[in-house]
Amino acid sequence: MKNIKPYVLALLMLLTFTMSSCELIGDIFEAGMWTALIIIVLIVLLVSWLFRKFRR
């Protein structure tokens, strides 16, 4: 675990040189959108399950 810093630095350098900033920001927002969508679906399923549980 001590030697992870060089790998992170190399990955950061690779991302810096291969992706433009606009493309990187777009990918970050797209990943955030999908994460938010999954969380919202899970919350809706949890609320509906709780509603059914208390209704019985």
Buried (B, 14 or more C-beta within 10 A) or exposed (E): EEEEEEEEEEEEEEEEEEEEEEEEEEEEEEEEEEEEEEEEEEEEEEEEEEEEEEEE
